Amino acid sequence: MSSSKPRPLFIYGTLRALPLLAWALTGDKSNIPAVTRLIQPAKVYGHARFSLQGLDYPAVIKDKPDSSVDGYLLMPETTSQRKKLDDFEGEAYKAVPVNATILDSGKETVEADLYLWVGDPNALTVNPWELEAFERERLEDWLDLFEGMELVGESEDDDLDLKG
């Protein structure tokens, strides 16, 4: 295991719902303060976000240079945290390098990874995906589904900073 911090990650979908991100990283949906210090509002250009047919989560694909996706730049503190998110996203997504523009910094860009949709292209819809609708209509169901479960990283010691 490497002792260096993992690459920043641009998150744009369900993980922007802070209780879900807290659950994914700490196993506790109420541990929102631990994850808010790891995120900054950001945008990635040259990509677009779409709803997926019959699914609660979105897909991001490459698009026109002037298109953009809003989200958060997440700075994982440990490789365990990053592995948890990689596992959460699954095989329909591939981490690819992008430049994320931090919105609060006057256009500073940071090299980060983004989970690009590599699943069935026919699952994409023309409809945009909206975080507010997910939080209002589906988040509680997701949290109920994951209650009592925890994503496994590389080492329990890696996550001590976020537990307390």
MDAnalysis code that builds the backbone (N, CA, C; Angstrom):
import MDAnalysis as mda
import numpy as np

u = mda.Universe.empty(492, n_residues=164, atom_resindex=np.repeat(np.arange(164), 3), trajectory=True)
u.add_TopologyAttr("name", ["N", "CA", "C"] * 164)
u.add_TopologyAttr("resid", np.arange(1, 165))
u.add_TopologyAttr("resname", ["MET", "SER", "SER", "SER", "LYS", "PRO", "ARG", "PRO", "LEU", "PHE", "ILE", "TYR", "GLY", "THR", "LEU", "ARG", "ALA", "LEU", "PRO", "LEU", "LEU", "ALA", "TRP", "ALA", "LEU", "THR", "GLY", "ASP", "LYS", "SER", "ASN", "ILE", "PRO", "ALA", "VAL", "THR", "ARG", "LEU", "ILE", "GLN", "PRO", "ALA", "LYS", "VAL", "TYR", "GLY", "HIS", "ALA", "ARG", "PHE", "SER", "LEU", "GLN", "GLY", "LEU", "ASP", "TYR", "PRO", "ALA", "VAL", "ILE", "LYS", "ASP", "LYS", "PRO", "ASP", "SER", "SER", "VAL", "ASP", "GLY", "TYR", "LEU", "LEU", "MET", "PRO", "GLU", "THR", "THR", "SER", "GLN", "ARG", "LYS", "LYS", "LEU", "ASP", "ASP", "PHE", "GLU", "GLY", "GLU", "ALA", "TYR", "LYS", "ALA", "VAL", "PRO", "VAL", "ASN", "ALA", "THR", "ILE", "LEU", "ASP", "SER", "GLY", "LYS", "GLU", "THR", "VAL", "GLU", "ALA", "ASP", "LEU", "TYR", "LEU", "TRP", "VAL", "GLY", "ASP", "PRO", "ASN", "ALA", "LEU", "THR", "VAL", "ASN", "PRO", "TRP", "GLU", "LEU", "GLU", "ALA", "PHE", "GLU", "ARG", "GLU", "ARG", "LEU", "GLU", "ASP", "TRP", "LEU", "ASP", "LEU", "PHE", "GLU", "GLY", "MET", "GLU", "LEU", "VAL", "GLY", "GLU", "SER", "GLU", "ASP", "ASP", "ASP", "LEU", "ASP", "LEU", "LYS", "GLY"])
u.atoms.positions = np.array([
    [0.835, -1.186, 0.000],
    [0.000, 0.000, 0.000],
    [0.874, 1.241, 0.000],
    [0.527, 2.216, -0.779],
    [1.284, 3.453, -0.875],
    [0.892, 4.396, 0.264],
    [1.866, 5.138, 0.779],
    [1.572, 6.080, 1.849],
    [1.167, 7.439, 1.303],
    [1.297, 7.653, -0.014],
    [0.925, 8.935, -0.585],
    [-0.595, 9.043, -0.692],
    [-1.048, 10.295, -0.688],
    [-2.489, 10.517, -0.813],
    [-2.942, 10.161, -2.220],
    [-4.152, 9.629, -2.350],
    [-4.673, 9.316, -3.687],
    [-5.006, 10.599, -4.451],
    [-5.161, 10.429, -5.768],
    [-5.529, 11.565, -6.613],
    [-6.878, 12.125, -6.191],
    [-7.046, 13.438, -6.351],
    [-8.373, 14.014, -6.129],
    [-9.385, 13.364, -7.066],
    [-10.634, 13.440, -6.695],
    [-11.713, 12.808, -7.440],
    [-12.831, 13.821, -7.645],
    [-13.294, 13.940, -8.889],
    [-14.439, 14.795, -9.177],
    [-15.688, 13.938, -9.085],
    [-16.582, 14.281, -8.139],
    [-17.825, 13.524, -7.981],
    [-18.993, 14.392, -8.450],
    [-19.936, 13.762, -9.146],
    [-20.973, 14.538, -9.839],
    [-22.373, 13.973, -9.681],
    [-22.543, 12.856, -9.022],
    [-23.854, 12.206, -8.965],
    [-24.334, 11.991, -7.550],
    [-24.744, 10.764, -7.268],
    [-25.346, 10.445, -5.978],
    [-24.418, 10.727, -4.808],
    [-23.118, 10.644, -5.011],
    [-22.179, 10.906, -3.910],
    [-22.132, 12.374, -3.509],
    [-22.751, 13.254, -4.292],
    [-22.883, 14.653, -3.861],
    [-23.924, 14.793, -2.764],
    [-24.754, 13.791, -2.565],
    [-25.674, 13.782, -1.420],
    [-24.814, 13.466, -0.200],
    [-24.597, 14.452, 0.652],
    [-23.601, 14.319, 1.712],
    [-23.846, 13.159, 2.673],
    [-25.085, 12.814, 3.030],
    [-25.240, 11.622, 3.876],
    [-24.747, 10.344, 3.189],
    [-24.924, 10.242, 1.879],
    [-24.453, 9.064, 1.155],
    [-22.927, 9.059, 1.075],
    [-22.318, 10.214, 0.824],
    [-20.862, 10.298, 0.810],
    [-20.299, 9.960, 2.188],
    [-20.933, 10.472, 3.239],
    [-20.485, 10.157, 4.601],
    [-20.572, 8.657, 4.856],
    [-21.670, 8.031, 4.428],
    [-21.778, 6.581, 4.604],
    [-20.680, 5.864, 3.830],
    [-20.451, 6.260, 2.580],
    [-19.463, 5.572, 1.747],
    [-18.062, 5.663, 2.346],
    [-17.711, 6.817, 2.900],
    [-16.350, 6.999, 3.408],
    [-16.165, 6.578, 4.859],
    [-17.224, 6.699, 5.682],
    [-17.055, 6.452, 7.119],
    [-17.943, 5.338, 7.669],
    [-18.934, 4.909, 6.869],
    [-19.881, 3.920, 7.375],
    [-20.991, 4.526, 8.203],
    [-21.036, 5.862, 8.316],
    [-22.013, 6.555, 9.155],
    [-22.596, 7.726, 8.372],
    [-23.881, 7.607, 8.007],
    [-24.515, 8.649, 7.190],
    [-24.606, 9.996, 7.889],
    [-24.485, 10.017, 9.216],
    [-24.572, 11.281, 9.954],
    [-23.214, 11.968, 10.108],
    [-22.156, 11.353, 9.641],
    [-20.805, 11.899, 9.804],
    [-20.480, 12.908, 8.696],
    [-21.410, 13.801, 8.434],
    [-21.271, 14.785, 7.357],
    [-20.117, 15.754, 7.599],
    [-19.883, 16.228, 8.839],
    [-18.750, 17.150, 9.037],
    [-17.403, 16.557, 8.604],
    [-17.236, 15.255, 8.744],
    [-15.974, 14.621, 8.360],
    [-15.745, 14.675, 6.856],
    [-16.816, 14.675, 6.070],
    [-16.638, 14.682, 4.613],
    [-16.709, 16.078, 4.013],
    [-17.396, 17.001, 4.682],
    [-17.490, 18.354, 4.104],
    [-16.122, 19.019, 4.032],
    [-15.212, 18.654, 4.912],
    [-13.876, 19.252, 4.857],
    [-13.035, 18.693, 3.711],
    [-13.517, 17.638, 3.056],
    [-12.777, 17.011, 1.962],
    [-13.249, 17.464, 0.584],
    [-14.303, 18.288, 0.525],
    [-14.902, 18.641, -0.771],
    [-14.891, 20.145, -1.018],
    [-14.867, 20.493, -2.312],
    [-14.992, 21.876, -2.763],
    [-15.862, 21.883, -4.016],
    [-16.758, 22.856, -4.160],
    [-17.537, 22.946, -5.392],
    [-16.607, 23.104, -6.598],
    [-16.907, 22.368, -7.656],
    [-16.041, 22.379, -8.834],
    [-16.860, 22.100, -10.083],
    [-16.187, 22.234, -11.225],
    [-16.823, 21.994, -12.522],
    [-15.800, 21.342, -13.436],
    [-16.277, 20.461, -14.301],
    [-15.434, 19.833, -15.318],
    [-16.032, 20.175, -16.676],
    [-15.177, 20.644, -17.584],
    [-15.615, 21.020, -18.921],
    [-15.353, 19.890, -19.912],
    [-16.111, 19.912, -21.019],
    [-15.932, 18.911, -22.068],
    [-16.647, 17.604, -21.787],
    [-17.548, 17.620, -20.818],
    [-18.321, 16.438, -20.437],
    [-19.768, 16.858, -20.204],
    [-20.670, 15.886, -20.215],
    [-22.087, 16.140, -19.945],
    [-22.636, 15.011, -19.080],
    [-23.600, 15.360, -18.225],
    [-24.231, 14.403, -17.310],
    [-25.647, 14.121, -17.792],
    [-26.022, 12.836, -17.794],
    [-27.354, 12.416, -18.221],
    [-27.931, 11.415, -17.248],
    [-29.257, 11.363, -17.222],
    [-29.940, 10.302, -16.492],
    [-29.757, 8.994, -17.242],
    [-29.864, 7.913, -16.506],
    [-29.829, 6.575, -17.088],
    [-31.216, 5.973, -16.989],
    [-31.644, 5.329, -18.034],
    [-32.993, 4.777, -18.110],
    [-33.254, 3.807, -16.956],
    [-34.253, 4.144, -16.133],
    [-34.686, 3.275, -15.045],
    [-33.758, 3.220, -13.849],
    [-32.751, 4.110, -13.789],
    [-31.789, 4.081, -12.690],
    [-31.795, 5.405, -11.935],
    [-31.372, 5.370, -10.681],
    [-31.363, 6.564, -9.834],
    [-30.118, 7.415, -10.002],
    [-29.092, 6.872, -10.601],
    [-27.806, 7.561, -10.682],
    [-27.517, 7.982, -12.119],
    [-26.624, 8.972, -12.268],
    [-26.342, 9.508, -13.600],
    [-25.114, 8.879, -14.244],
    [-24.896, 9.295, -15.471],
    [-23.691, 8.963, -16.216],
    [-23.096, 10.263, -16.729],
    [-21.779, 10.322, -16.757],
    [-21.084, 11.425, -17.413],
    [-20.310, 10.837, -18.579],
    [-20.433, 11.530, -19.711],
    [-19.714, 11.120, -20.923],
    [-18.969, 12.332, -21.475],
    [-17.990, 12.062, -22.336],
    [-17.311, 13.166, -23.025],
    [-18.306, 13.847, -23.949],
    [-18.147, 15.168, -24.070],
    [-19.087, 15.949, -24.856],
    [-18.340, 17.131, -25.479],
    [-19.090, 18.103, -25.970],
    [-18.507, 19.286, -26.602],
    [-17.624, 20.040, -25.604],
    [-16.576, 20.715, -26.084],
    [-15.659, 21.429, -25.185],
    [-16.337, 22.469, -24.290],
    [-17.438, 23.075, -24.770],
    [-18.083, 24.111, -23.963],
    [-19.144, 23.551, -23.006],
    [-19.380, 22.245, -23.027],
    [-20.322, 21.659, -22.067],
    [-19.618, 21.476, -20.724],
    [-20.396, 21.372, -19.656],
    [-19.775, 21.232, -18.339],
    [-20.676, 20.455, -17.394],
    [-20.056, 19.952, -16.358],
    [-20.739, 19.206, -15.300],
    [-20.321, 19.822, -13.976],
    [-21.298, 20.133, -13.130],
    [-20.969, 20.647, -11.800],
    [-20.897, 19.485, -10.821],
    [-20.144, 19.684, -9.767],
    [-20.000, 18.657, -8.742],
    [-19.086, 19.119, -7.643],
    [-18.408, 18.156, -7.033],
    [-17.447, 18.452, -5.974],
    [-16.093, 17.871, -6.341],
    [-15.045, 18.593, -5.995],
    [-13.703, 18.037, -6.007],
    [-13.488, 17.443, -4.631],
    [-13.289, 16.143, -4.588],
    [-13.093, 15.413, -3.332],
    [-11.610, 15.093, -3.195],
    [-11.061, 15.394, -2.038],
    [-9.654, 15.130, -1.763],
    [-9.568, 13.972, -0.768],
    [-9.602, 12.732, -1.240],
    [-9.512, 11.600, -0.309],
    [-8.199, 11.674, 0.469],
    [-8.285, 11.322, 1.748],
    [-7.090, 11.373, 2.586],
    [-6.296, 10.081, 2.552],
    [-6.940, 8.987, 2.181],
    [-6.274, 7.683, 2.219],
    [-6.613, 6.864, 0.984],
    [-5.770, 5.889, 0.676],
    [-6.070, 4.982, -0.424],
    [-7.293, 4.135, -0.099],
    [-7.537, 3.881, 1.166],
    [-8.724, 3.123, 1.566],
    [-10.001, 3.870, 1.174],
    [-10.033, 5.166, 1.427],
    [-11.202, 5.958, 1.042],
    [-11.424, 5.891, -0.461],
    [-10.355, 6.002, -1.225],
    [-10.482, 5.963, -2.683],
    [-10.972, 4.595, -3.144],
    [-10.449, 3.529, -2.545],
    [-10.882, 2.184, -2.921],
    [-12.373, 1.995, -2.625],
    [-12.841, 2.533, -1.507],
    [-14.270, 2.440, -1.186],
    [-15.113, 3.074, -2.291],
    [-14.689, 4.235, -2.773],
    [-15.451, 4.914, -3.818],
    [-15.347, 4.179, -5.150],
    [-14.171, 3.648, -5.458],
    [-14.028, 2.837, -6.672],
    [-14.983, 1.646, -6.621],
    [-15.052, 0.981, -5.474],
    [-15.947, -0.170, -5.316],
    [-17.414, 0.248, -5.408],
    [-17.750, 1.397, -4.827],
    [-19.115, 1.905, -4.862],
    [-19.563, 2.135, -6.298],
    [-18.690, 2.682, -7.121],
    [-19.051, 3.011, -8.500],
    [-19.209, 1.779, -9.380],
    [-18.435, 0.758, -9.170],
    [-18.614, -0.478, -9.911],
    [-18.002, -0.454, -11.306],
    [-18.326, -1.481, -12.076],
    [-17.675, -1.725, -13.368],
    [-18.230, -0.909, -14.532],
    [-19.360, -0.248, -14.354],
    [-19.932, 0.544, -15.449],
    [-19.256, 1.911, -15.561],
    [-18.328, 2.179, -14.655],
    [-17.612, 3.452, -14.662],
    [-16.116, 3.181, -14.659],
    [-15.383, 4.073, -15.333],
    [-13.929, 3.978, -15.375],
    [-13.357, 5.316, -14.928],
    [-12.417, 5.286, -13.992],
    [-11.773, 6.523, -13.539],
    [-10.834, 7.033, -14.633],
    [-11.084, 8.251, -15.082],
    [-10.268, 8.867, -16.129],
    [-9.788, 10.234, -15.636],
    [-8.612, 10.678, -16.111],
    [-8.106, 11.985, -15.674],
    [-8.852, 13.140, -16.346],
    [-9.119, 14.175, -15.551],
    [-9.750, 15.401, -16.039],
    [-9.128, 16.585, -15.293],
    [-9.396, 17.767, -15.784],
    [-9.049, 18.982, -15.060],
    [-10.330, 19.533, -14.450],
    [-10.358, 19.610, -13.129],
    [-11.516, 20.147, -12.419],
    [-11.226, 21.596, -12.040],
    [-12.169, 22.467, -12.323],
    [-12.041, 23.879, -11.974],
    [-12.733, 24.109, -10.638],
    [-11.973, 24.572, -9.659],
    [-12.532, 24.857, -8.335],
    [-13.278, 26.181, -8.417],
    [-14.547, 26.171, -8.068],
    [-15.386, 27.347, -8.282],
    [-15.095, 28.469, -7.300],
    [-14.677, 28.154, -6.082],
    [-14.437, 29.188, -5.067],
    [-13.058, 29.824, -5.159],
    [-12.251, 29.416, -6.123],
    [-10.848, 29.831, -6.130],
    [-10.496, 30.791, -7.256],
    [-11.454, 31.259, -7.996],
    [-11.124, 32.108, -9.129],
    [-10.558, 31.323, -10.296],
    [-11.101, 30.135, -10.541],
    [-10.775, 29.329, -11.734],
    [-9.502, 28.489, -11.614],
    [-9.037, 28.189, -10.388],
    [-7.914, 27.267, -10.232],
    [-8.337, 25.888, -10.726],
    [-7.459, 25.235, -11.496],
    [-7.763, 23.886, -11.955],
    [-6.865, 22.887, -11.251],
    [-7.421, 21.708, -11.022],
    [-6.731, 20.629, -10.332],
    [-6.890, 19.365, -11.165],
    [-5.801, 18.631, -11.346],
    [-5.897, 17.331, -12.002],
    [-6.599, 16.373, -11.059],
    [-7.616, 15.698, -11.576],
    [-8.418, 14.796, -10.762],
    [-8.876, 13.636, -11.637],
    [-9.494, 12.659, -11.009],
    [-10.136, 11.575, -11.735],
    [-11.639, 11.786, -11.713],
    [-12.299, 11.303, -12.736],
    [-13.748, 11.355, -12.867],
    [-14.202, 9.958, -13.260],
    [-15.320, 9.504, -12.705],
    [-15.875, 8.207, -13.093],
    [-16.699, 8.387, -14.364],
    [-16.103, 8.023, -15.489],
    [-16.725, 8.140, -16.807],
    [-17.587, 6.904, -17.071],
    [-18.767, 7.104, -17.619],
    [-19.676, 5.999, -17.951],
    [-19.078, 5.165, -19.076],
    [-18.894, 3.886, -18.827],
    [-18.440, 2.946, -19.860],
    [-19.439, 1.803, -19.978],
    [-20.616, 2.003, -19.384],
    [-21.676, 1.005, -19.466],
    [-22.408, 1.100, -20.799],
    [-23.565, 0.504, -20.851],
    [-24.371, 0.441, -22.066],
    [-24.739, 1.849, -22.550],
    [-24.273, 2.254, -23.731],
    [-24.618, 3.590, -24.220],
    [-26.110, 3.746, -24.477],
    [-26.824, 2.657, -24.697],
    [-28.272, 2.733, -24.911],
    [-29.039, 3.057, -23.635],
    [-28.380, 2.977, -22.486],
    [-29.035, 3.302, -21.217],
    [-29.121, 4.811, -20.994],
    [-28.308, 5.584, -21.724],
    [-28.336, 7.040, -21.587],
    [-29.662, 7.599, -22.085],
    [-30.179, 8.585, -21.369],
    [-31.367, 9.293, -21.831],
    [-30.968, 10.713, -22.204],
    [-31.871, 11.434, -22.798],
    [-31.613, 12.838, -23.115],
    [-31.907, 13.730, -21.913],
    [-32.431, 13.149, -20.841],
    [-32.832, 13.921, -19.670],
    [-31.638, 14.226, -18.773],
    [-31.588, 15.449, -18.262],
    [-30.537, 15.762, -17.298],
    [-30.815, 15.032, -15.977],
    [-29.777, 14.829, -15.187],
    [-29.919, 14.227, -13.859],
    [-29.786, 15.341, -12.842],
    [-30.695, 15.378, -11.876],
    [-30.710, 16.462, -10.896],
    [-30.528, 15.913, -9.482],
    [-29.524, 16.428, -8.785],
    [-29.248, 16.014, -7.409],
    [-30.452, 16.254, -6.510],
    [-31.093, 17.394, -6.648],
    [-32.213, 17.734, -5.781],
    [-33.340, 16.697, -5.893],
    [-33.614, 16.238, -7.091],
    [-34.651, 15.219, -7.275],
    [-34.229, 13.902, -6.627],
    [-32.968, 13.515, -6.770],
    [-32.475, 12.298, -6.130],
    [-32.606, 12.407, -4.618],
    [-32.187, 13.538, -4.059],
    [-32.263, 13.709, -2.602],
    [-33.709, 13.683, -2.113],
    [-34.601, 14.303, -2.849],
    [-36.002, 14.386, -2.461],
    [-36.717, 13.034, -2.613],
    [-36.439, 12.315, -3.698],
    [-37.233, 11.137, -4.039],
    [-36.584, 9.794, -3.712],
    [-35.245, 9.722, -3.669],
    [-34.608, 8.400, -3.581],
    [-33.544, 8.236, -2.497],
    [-32.979, 9.326, -1.979],
    [-31.861, 9.226, -1.044],
    [-32.192, 8.373, 0.176],
    [-33.337, 8.590, 0.799],
    [-33.680, 7.817, 1.997],
    [-33.754, 6.323, 1.697],
    [-34.263, 5.957, 0.530],
    [-34.296, 4.544, 0.147],
    [-32.883, 3.981, 0.026],
    [-31.979, 4.753, -0.550],
    [-30.594, 4.307, -0.683],
    [-29.954, 4.134, 0.693],
    [-30.158, 5.114, 1.571],
    [-29.572, 5.036, 2.909],
    [-30.145, 3.853, 3.685],
    [-31.449, 3.608, 3.537],
    [-32.063, 2.436, 4.187],
    [-31.462, 1.144, 3.648],
    [-31.239, 1.091, 2.346],
    [-30.664, -0.098, 1.721],
    [-29.274, -0.396, 2.267],
    [-28.476, 0.655, 2.457],
    [-27.090, 0.473, 2.886],
    [-26.919, 0.416, 4.407],
    [-27.988, 0.661, 5.163],
    [-27.870, 0.666, 6.620],
    [-27.301, -0.670, 7.108],
    [-26.315, -0.573, 7.982],
    [-25.689, -1.771, 8.522],
    [-24.581, -2.336, 7.657],
    [-24.423, -1.802, 6.457],
    [-23.343, -2.242, 5.563],
    [-22.231, -1.207, 5.611],
    [-21.030, -1.633, 5.253],
    [-19.919, -0.698, 5.156],
    [-19.026, -1.136, 4.007],
    [-18.600, -0.174, 3.207],
    [-17.645, -0.482, 2.144],
    [-16.302, -0.804, 2.781],
    [-15.585, -1.743, 2.214],
    [-14.302, -2.158, 2.763],
    [-13.190, -1.513, 1.958],
    [-12.302, -0.814, 2.648],
    [-11.133, -0.214, 2.000],
    [-9.962, -1.163, 2.113],
    [-8.784, -0.618, 2.291],
    [-7.583, -1.441, 2.351],
    [-7.155, -1.769, 3.768],
    [-7.390, -0.849, 4.713],
    [-6.951, -1.070, 6.078],
    [-7.830, -0.236, 7.002],
    [-8.260, -0.834, 8.096],
    [-9.088, -0.088, 9.052],
    [-8.346, 1.132, 9.584],
    [-7.034, 1.061, 9.740],
    [-6.258, 2.172, 10.250],
    [-6.311, 3.392, 9.355],
    [-6.558, 3.185, 8.071],
    [-6.600, 4.301, 7.127],
    [-7.714, 5.277, 7.423],
    [-8.772, 4.836, 8.063],
    [-9.961, 5.659, 8.206],
    [-10.109, 6.309, 9.570],
    [-9.110, 6.224, 10.405],
    [-9.223, 6.760, 11.743],
    [-9.501, 8.258, 11.741],
    [-8.933, 9.001, 10.799],
    [-9.135, 10.441, 10.755],
    [-10.605, 10.821, 10.588],
    [-11.358, 10.018, 9.876],
    [-12.758, 10.375, 9.605],
    [-13.718, 9.847, 10.661],
    [-13.307, 8.920, 11.491],
    [-14.221, 8.327, 12.472],
    [-14.503, 9.272, 13.632],
    [-13.583, 10.086, 13.986],
    [-13.763, 10.823, 15.220],
    [-13.852, 12.259, 15.061],
])
